[in-house]
């Protein structure tokens, strides 16, 4: 039925370790339930093989990158879900409380708005800026909220590692 | 390899149960394991393993019950639906 080849456990291990290292370095945490988390990492690799990018394993990707930008892991909804629910939608990432065992991870409601109302659907215009000296544009990472004033957004967010196409003009 | 669609036979066949999931989703996996552990008879479809028109039709079916078309979606007797990994809600809907 499926044209996919299986993902090797070495590949899963490698990505698991990389994501864990990057998460811990920037104040995020992977779900400590290793079996669960390895399953999600395998799903990310499956989606990368299918679509060419790591779409959320728990959401239906279209295969058109521009339409799926907000659900490329880490998704645009991870940080608010971590605050409200202690975990992101697929529960790859969890909060400090969950890590300390003070809160339980559960299946949470979908925060992603319907098509047409998603972050990538917003017009790419610069909002009104307050009077200031700098003429540099300010860019905002839609994943983690990181702001920087420079001509162009960075290739990779220094905080959450989201790619350049996840930045929007803030000022 | 996950089958895209099929049926699981179980001793609990009082209800018509349809399970819509994604093959990469661990909450879907847990939900299916729960249904199997409870001996529930159900049909399943992994929407990410379908393409084109077939996928669109499945998504339209799910949207009727769950406008967010999130996964897993479990439709019971074409009358009610449970979204997400919710063992207690499933027990209630299925009289387990």
Interface residues (C-beta under 8 A of the other chain):
Chain A: X1 X2 X4 X6 X36 X39 X40 X42 X43 X44 X46 X47 X57 X58 X59 X60 X61 X90 X91 X106 X107 X108 X109 X110 X112 X114
Chain B: X1 X2 X3 X4 X22 X23 X24 X25 X26 X27 X28 X29 X47 X48 X49 X59 X67 X68 X69 X70 X71 X83 X84 X85 X86
